[in-house]
Amino acid sequence: MPDTRDIQQCNLSTALLRRIDSMKKLNQVFNWKLAAIAAGVLALAGGGAWWYSQKQAASEVQYRTSKIERGSLQASVSASGAVNPVTQVSVGTQVSGQIKELYVDFNSEVKAGQLIALIDPETFEYRVRSAQADLDATRAQVLTAQANVASSNAQLSRAKLDLTEAQRDLERQQTLVDKQFVTQSVADKARALVGNLGESVKVAEAQMAVTNAQVKSAQASVAQRESSLAQARIDLTRTKITSPVNGIVIKRSIEKGQTVAASLSSPELFVIAQNLQDMQVDASIDESDVGKIRTGQKATFTVDAFAGQTFEGEVRQVRKAAQTVANVVTYTAVIGFSNNGGRLLPGMTANVRVITEARENVLKVANAALRMKIAGIEPAPATGAGASGGATPAGTPATPPAGTSGDARGWTWMSEAVAQQGPGGGGGGGGGGLAAMRERLVTELQLTAEQQSKLDAISQELRPKFMAMRDMSEDERPAAREKVTAEMRQKIMAMLTAEQKPKYQAIIAAQQQNRPAGAGSAPATASSPSVPVMPKAAVSASNDAKSTENTTKSVASQAINTQATAQKQGEKTGSATTAPVAAAASGSPAAPAMDAGAGGGNPATQFRNLMVGQLALTPAQIEKVDAIYANARPKMMTLRDLPQEERGKAREKITAEIRAQLRDQMTAEQKPKFDALVAAAANRQVSRGKIYLMGSDGKPKAYNVRLGITDGSSTELIVSPSSPDAAELVEGASLIIGTVNTGATAGAGAGGARPPGGATGPRMPF
């Protein structure tokens, strides 16, 4: 038998070997996990490095761009309406009865007077017969009354004869009494007989009057019966329903055997369209758009029946009757068109697009560019009134400064030399206009709200003194300007803090360095009009009549020469910076009357140039037009003395007088065109916006711009040739419309689309 001790040692050895094998397996598993963890850490580190590098690359924004284009642009108003005939007649009946016959059906062509239906006439025929019998009976009564008149007349004649005989007998008896041949009693009897016969005559005359009255009554009854007979015959005639016009039956509301009642109102039997070749669309225009609609405007529309086809028409009428449905007010605009071939049918729904304004050969930008916002990039401060965005800073209402006499809707009457006076600049170079200088002080000096109010009060207080300089001579004006400027600077300095005063002194020093030596008056700005608004009223206060006349004639000659040159070169240049008259001469009748793109200068200058070009004014007319403007300028200047609430009405009154005087100078052929120019000027609306162009350094640059009409996808860009941005805002310039990927430098409101999922950086690779 084996030893017990050997057996135990063997078991211990076996257990030890198993423990060693387990330890080896655990060591292998641990080494495998350790390797996996190390590999994961390395992968994580590599992915983080890749993500960080991609994020750094994504922080550089990539912009989507388009080009500033030149071409035609049309603003329109959309509406819906129904296709209707120009003239459609609802045919009814004036008598009640049963429909006995129908002679037409839907789409039947009818002529005026043609029998189209018949109401059972039997009842009305009996009425005619009854009325005829009554008339005959009444006529018999007339004959009877006339016979009674004859009888009464005979009785009256007999009574008169008896009275005459009795009077003769009375005379004979009285003669015998006088001769005492008979007694007095015989004469008295004869006298009594005469009295009785006289009364008999009166009775006969009364009877005669009665019989005459009976005749007249019978005759009146005859007339009444004749009227009843005529009415019965008319009712009988009305049982025959005839067509009132030539046309086509587009609706039939009755059937044969149907009974119609005309007791309260005439029932509708048929609807006849007079002419389906000349039709119209009755479109419902919203009250917010009706002011843009005028007679003669072009319109297009589509119908579902002819998908993909566009039909053309024009506005024939804008009805003043308002229609209110669910508190929504609309007006009906009638769009006339020719329905050649009769394809369009009455009642079709039409989607109308009325072209309210049209521009030819203008700069235009995509609307996406106007929605673009890039944080941290703002337009450079304007340096003059001729800047593309205007002198008014972004966010400031585009209204004239207090005290000015300019019209907020486009009429500018103030002299450029006076209007350029700024707070602290004295009209010097680099100061720009009032708004530009104020913006500079607010920005650079960081003025508080209270200081800004004081600055506006100082500008308002000293403005009349600047305006008074226009009445001074050229020799007196520089000294007066320096005096007022010094006073203004002193007042501004007094309201500044100790930290702001050195900065303001630096601004003044910079202005004095930029100002030309010996410049006694405000320098000409880039926005000065190429043709003055008031050719006879210069900034100088000289009123010499001869000098004014020569100036007017010179301007008139210049305008005609400019027009002739423009007509020769207009098609070759095709540029918006051509002379204003050239732009006007090449414009369509629907061209704007106040198009800043038509040339430099203020809107009044442009309107005057458009009149010269589009109306082909003669030299004599040009001279009269310029004289009207010159005479009106003093009236407009007086507006600055009126309270703000009264200024608008006074300006409207003066403007209406000017337009009436201008219209009086036009010929009969020119007046319709002049009215169109005035209407276009009234509808002309200019707004402001901001766009970004890609600079030569690959970075975006912001611009404040003026905008005109829009067609929904593009908007007119108005750039004055005198604008400092005119060289950059040109056709073909790279315009930013969005971003490819939005990084840290792009604002949340960027016009571009974000990457899928809204992520602002690259995705992790795992």
Residue pairs with C-beta under 8 A, 6 or more apart in sequence:
43 766
47 764
47 765
47 766
50 765
51 762
51 764
51 765
54 761
54 762
55 761
55 762
58 741
58 743
58 760
58 761
58 762
59 743
59 744
59 745
60 743
61 739
61 740
61 741
61 742
61 743
61 745
61 746
62 739
62 740
62 741
63 694
63 700
63 736
63 738
63 739
63 740
63 752
64 736
64 737
64 738
64 739
64 740
64 752
65 694
65 734
65 735
65 736
65 737
66 366
66 368
66 369
66 734
66 735
66 737
67 731
67 732
67 733
67 734
67 735
68 363
68 364
68 365
68 717
68 729
68 730
68 731
68 732
68 733
68 735
69 363
69 364
69 365
69 714
69 731
70 361
70 362
70 363
70 364
70 574
70 576
70 731
71 361
71 362
71 364
72 358
72 359
72 360
72 361
72 362
73 358
73 359
73 362
73 364
73 708
73 709
73 710
73 711
73 714
73 715
73 716
74 355
74 357
74 358
74 359
74 709
74 711
75 292
75 355
75 356
75 357
75 358
75 709
75 710
75 711
76 353
76 354
76 355
76 356
76 711
76 712
77 285
77 289
77 292
77 293
77 353
77 354
77 356
78 351
78 352
78 353
78 354
79 283
79 284
79 285
79 286
79 289
79 333
79 352
79 354
80 283
80 284
80 349
80 350
80 351
80 352
81 281
81 282
81 283
81 284
81 301
81 332
81 333
81 335
81 349
81 350
81 352
82 281
82 282
82 347
82 348
82 349
82 350
83 279
83 280
83 281
83 303
83 344
83 345
83 346
83 347
83 348
83 349
83 350
84 279
84 280
84 281
84 282
84 346
84 347
85 250
85 273
85 274
85 275
85 276
85 279
85 280
85 346
86 274
86 275
86 278
86 279
86 280
86 336
87 245
87 247
87 273
87 274
87 275
88 247
88 250
88 271
88 272
88 273
88 274
88 346
89 244
89 245
89 247
89 271
89 272
89 274
90 268
90 270
90 271
91 116
91 241
91 243
91 244
91 268
91 269
91 270
91 271
91 272
92 262
92 266
92 267
92 268
92 269
93 119
93 238
93 241
93 260
93 262
93 266
93 267
93 269
94 235
94 238
94 262
94 266
95 119
95 124
95 235
95 238
95 239
95 262
96 259
96 260
96 261
96 262
96 263
97 119
97 120
97 121
97 123
97 124
97 239
97 259
97 260
98 119
98 120
98 257
98 258
98 259
98 260
99 117
99 118
99 119
99 120
99 254
99 255
99 256
99 257
99 258
99 259
99 260
100 118
100 119
100 120
100 121
100 256
101 117
101 118
101 256
102 116
102 117
102 252
102 254
102 255
102 256
103 114
103 115
103 116
103 117
103 118
104 110
104 114
104 116
104 117
104 249
104 252
104 270
105 249
105 252
106 249
106 250
106 251
106 252
107 248
107 249
107 250
108 116
108 248
108 249
109 247
109 248
110 116
110 243
110 246
110 247
110 248
110 249
110 272
111 243
111 246
112 243
112 244
112 245
112 246
113 242
113 243
114 242
114 243
115 240
115 241
115 242
116 241
116 242
116 243
116 249
116 270
117 241
117 254
117 269
117 270
118 239
118 240
118 241
119 238
119 239
119 240
119 241
119 260
120 239
121 236
121 239
121 240
124 232
124 235
124 236
124 239
125 236
127 232
127 235
127 236
128 229
128 232
128 233
128 236
130 232
131 225
131 228
131 229
131 231
131 232
132 229
134 225
134 228
134 229
135 222
135 225
135 226
135 228
135 229
137 225
138 218
138 221
138 222
138 224
138 225
139 222
141 218
141 221
142 215
142 218
142 219
142 221
142 222
144 218
145 211
145 214
145 215
145 217
145 218
146 215
148 211
148 214
148 215
149 208
149 211
149 212
149 214
149 215
151 211
152 204
152 207
152 208
152 210
152 211
153 208
155 204
155 207
156 201
156 204
156 205
156 207
156 208
158 204
159 197
159 200
159 201
159 203
159 204
160 201
160 204
162 197
162 200
163 194
163 197
163 198
163 200
163 201
166 190
166 193
166 194
166 197
167 194
169 190
169 193
170 187
170 190
170 191
170 193
170 194
173 182
173 186
173 187
173 190
174 187
174 190
176 182
176 186
176 187
177 183
177 184
177 186
177 187
241 269
241 270
243 272
244 272
245 272
245 274
246 274
247 272
247 273
247 274
247 275
247 276
248 272
248 273
248 276
249 270
249 271
249 272
250 271
250 272
250 273
250 346
251 268
251 270
251 271
252 269
252 270
253 267
253 268
253 269
253 270
254 260
254 269
254 270
260 267
260 269
261 267
273 346
276 339
276 342
276 346
277 338
277 339
277 340
277 342
278 336
278 338
278 339
279 336
279 337
279 339
279 344
279 346
280 313
280 316
280 334
280 335
280 336
280 337
281 299
281 301
281 313
281 334
281 335
281 337
281 350
281 352
282 332
282 333
282 334
282 335
283 301
283 332
283 333
283 334
283 335
283 350
283 352
283 354
284 323
284 330
284 331
284 332
285 293
285 318
285 330
285 331
285 332
285 333
285 354
286 328
286 329
286 330
287 322
287 329
287 330
287 331
290 318
290 331
290 333
291 683
292 354
292 356
292 357
292 683
293 315
293 318
293 333
293 354
293 356
294 315
294 318
294 356
294 679
294 683
295 315
295 316
295 317
295 318
296 314
296 315
297 314
297 315
297 354
297 355
297 356
297 590
298 312
298 313
298 314
298 354
298 355
299 312
299 313
299 314
299 315
299 335
299 352
299 353
299 354
299 355
300 310
300 311
300 312
300 313
300 352
300 353
300 355
301 310
301 311
301 313
301 335
301 337
301 350
301 351
301 352
301 353
302 309
302 310
302 311
302 350
302 351
303 311
303 344
303 348
303 349
303 350
303 351
304 348
304 349
305 344
305 345
305 348
306 343
306 344
311 337
311 344
312 337
313 335
313 336
313 337
314 335
314 336
314 337
315 333
315 334
315 335
315 336
315 354
316 334
316 335
316 336
317 333
317 334
318 331
318 332
318 333
318 334
319 331
319 332
319 333
319 334
320 331
321 331
321 332
322 329
322 330
322 331
323 329
323 330
323 331
323 332
324 330
333 352
333 354
335 350
335 352
335 354
356 683
356 709
357 590
357 592
357 680
357 683
357 709
358 588
358 590
358 591
359 591
359 592
359 595
359 708
359 709
359 716
360 586
360 587
360 588
360 591
361 574
361 576
361 586
362 576
362 597
362 708
362 716
362 717
363 576
363 597
363 716
363 717
363 718
363 719
363 729
363 730
363 731
364 714
364 715
364 716
364 717
365 691
365 714
365 715
365 717
365 735
366 713
366 714
366 735
366 737
367 710
367 712
367 713
367 714
367 715
368 737
368 738
368 751
369 691
369 692
369 735
369 736
369 737
369 751
370 689
370 690
370 691
370 707
370 715
371 749
371 751
372 691
372 692
372 736
372 737
372 738
372 750
372 751
372 752
373 747
373 749
373 750
373 751
374 692
374 700
374 702
374 736
374 745
374 746
374 747
374 750
375 745
375 746
375 747
375 748
376 745
376 747
377 692
377 700
377 701
377 702
378 394
378 702
379 389
379 394
379 690
379 702
379 703
379 704
380 702
381 393
381 436
381 439
381 440
381 443
382 389
382 390
382 391
382 393
382 432
382 433
382 435
382 436
382 439
382 704
383 430
383 432
383 436
383 724
384 391
384 420
384 432
384 433
384 436
384 525
384 526
384 527
384 724
385 391
385 416
385 419
385 420
385 432
385 433
385 436
385 525
385 527
386 525
386 526
386 527
386 528
386 600
386 720
386 722
386 723
386 724
387 436
387 704
387 723
387 724
387 725
388 703
388 704
388 705
388 706
388 719
388 720
388 723
388 724
388 725
388 726
388 729
389 688
389 690
389 703
389 704
389 705
389 706
389 725
390 398
390 435
390 688
390 704
390 706
391 432
391 433
391 434
391 435
391 436
392 398
392 435
392 688
393 435
393 436
393 439
393 704
394 688
394 690
394 704
396 435
398 408
398 688
399 408
400 406
400 407
400 408
401 434
401 435
401 459
401 463
402 456
402 459
402 460
402 463
402 644
403 460
403 463
403 464
403 640
404 414
404 419
404 463
404 640
405 413
405 414
405 636
405 637
405 638
405 639
405 640
406 412
406 413
406 414
406 419
407 413
407 651
407 655
410 594
410 602
410 603
410 604
410 607
410 681
410 684
410 686
411 602
411 603
411 604
411 636
411 651
411 655
412 419
412 533
412 602
412 603
412 604
413 533
413 534
413 604
413 632
413 633
413 636
413 637
414 637
415 470
415 539
416 522
416 524
416 525
416 527
416 528
416 529
416 539
417 427
417 521
417 522
417 524
417 539
418 466
418 467
418 469
418 470
418 522
418 539
419 433
419 434
420 427
420 431
420 432
420 433
420 522
420 525
421 427
421 434
421 463
421 466
421 522
422 431
422 432
422 433
422 434
422 436
422 437
422 438
423 434
423 437
423 438
423 441
423 455
423 458
423 459
423 488
423 492
424 431
424 437
424 441
424 485
424 488
424 489
424 492
424 504
424 507
424 508
424 511
425 431
425 432
425 437
425 485
425 511
426 481
426 482
426 484
426 485
426 488
426 511
427 466
427 481
427 485
427 521
427 522
427 523
428 511
428 512
428 514
428 515
428 519
428 522
428 523
429 511
429 514
429 515
429 516
429 519
429 523
430 510
430 511
430 514
430 515
431 437
431 511
432 440
433 525
434 459
438 452
438 455
438 456
438 459
440 507
441 447
441 455
441 492
441 504
441 507
442 452
442 455
444 503
444 507
445 451
445 496
445 500
445 503
445 504
446 500
447 455
447 500
451 495
451 496
454 495
455 492
455 495
458 488
458 491
458 492
458 495
459 488
461 491
462 484
462 487
462 488
462 491
463 640
464 640
465 480
465 484
465 487
466 481
466 484
467 637
467 640
468 480
469 477
469 480
469 481
469 484
470 539
470 541
471 541
472 480
472 541
473 540
473 541
473 542
474 520
474 521
474 540
477 520
477 521
478 520
478 521
481 520
481 521
481 522
489 508
492 504
493 501
493 504
496 504
515 523
516 523
521 539
526 722
526 723
526 724
527 600
527 601
527 720
527 722
527 723
528 600
528 601
528 722
529 600
529 601
529 602
529 605
530 579
530 580
530 599
530 600
530 601
530 605
531 555
531 558
531 559
531 580
531 601
531 605
531 608
531 609
532 538
532 555
532 605
533 601
533 602
533 604
533 605
533 608
533 629
533 633
534 626
534 629
534 630
534 633
535 551
535 552
535 555
535 626
535 629
535 630
536 548
536 549
536 551
536 552
536 626
536 627
536 629
536 630
537 548
537 630
537 633
538 551
548 630
552 623
552 626
552 627
552 630
553 619
553 623
555 622
555 626
556 619
556 622
556 623
556 626
557 619
559 581
559 609
559 612
559 622
560 612
560 619
560 622
562 579
562 580
562 581
562 582
563 581
563 582
563 585
563 612
563 613
565 579
565 582
566 578
566 579
566 581
566 582
566 583
566 585
566 586
566 613
567 582
567 585
569 578
569 582
570 578
570 582
570 585
570 586
571 586
573 582
576 583
576 597
576 598
576 719
576 721
577 599
577 721
577 726
578 599
579 599
579 609
580 598
580 599
580 600
580 601
580 605
580 606
580 609
580 610
580 613
581 599
581 609
581 612
581 613
582 613
583 595
583 597
583 598
583 599
583 609
583 613
584 591
584 598
584 609
584 610
584 611
584 612
584 613
584 614
585 613
585 614
587 595
587 598
587 610
587 613
587 614
589 614
589 673
589 676
590 676
590 680
591 610
591 614
591 680
592 598
592 680
592 681
592 684
592 708
593 606
593 607
593 610
593 677
593 678
593 680
593 681
593 684
594 603
594 606
594 607
594 680
594 681
594 684
594 686
595 606
595 610
595 684
595 708
595 718
596 603
596 606
596 686
596 706
596 718
596 719
596 720
597 708
597 716
597 718
597 719
597 720
598 606
598 609
598 610
599 605
599 606
599 609
599 721
600 720
600 721
600 722
601 722
603 681
604 629
607 677
607 681
608 625
608 626
608 629
610 677
611 617
611 625
611 662
611 674
611 677
612 622
612 625
614 673
614 677
615 666
615 670
615 673
615 674
615 677
616 670
617 625
617 670
621 665
621 666
624 665
625 662
625 665
628 658
628 661
628 662
628 665
629 658
632 654
632 657
632 658
635 654
636 651
636 654
639 647
639 650
639 651
639 654
642 650
659 678
662 674
663 671
663 674
663 675
666 674
684 708
685 708
686 706
686 707
686 708
686 718
687 706
687 707
688 704
688 705
688 706
688 707
689 704
689 705
689 706
689 707
689 715
690 702
690 703
690 704
690 705
691 702
691 703
691 705
691 717
691 735
691 736
692 700
692 701
692 702
692 703
692 735
692 736
693 700
693 701
693 703
693 728
693 729
693 733
693 734
693 735
693 736
694 700
694 701
694 734
694 735
694 736
695 701
700 736
703 725
703 728
703 729
705 717
705 718
705 719
705 725
705 729
706 717
706 718
706 719
707 715
707 716
707 717
707 718
708 715
708 716
708 717
708 718
709 715
709 716
710 716
717 729
719 725
719 726
719 729
720 726
723 729
737 751
737 752
738 750
738 751
738 752
738 753
739 746
739 750
739 751
739 752
739 753
740 752
741 754
741 755
742 750
742 752
742 754
742 755
742 760
743 760
743 761
746 752
754 760
